[in-house]
């Protein structure tokens, strides 16, 4: 499969999942507004996809959010099946993405350095 097509599929799945987080997670103990989909990585055969998400909150909330997202993976797959035309609907695995927090930590460290002069 061409890399360009895989990137387009990843982008499309990211958009569909991000748009459906609110409807799928509504009424859940984890507020859907605290969850951001940061990326999707499909396998080359498009049968599996890892969804990276960032969750605003403490570590306990992050673990709970990942568990709830994984619990609702079937509902996300149903939405993907309905909205995206693919031969196979990928099985979703949700993974916590800490890159935003690491970036914030680096920026805070840079801000704490003394300015020359």
Secondary structure, DSSP 8 states (H G I E B T S, - for coil): --HHHHHHHHHHHHHHHHHHHHHHHTTSSS-GGGEEEEEEEE-TTSSEEEEEEEE-S-HHHHHHHHHHHHHTHHHHHHHHHHHS--SS--EEEEEE--HHHHHHHHHHHHHHS----
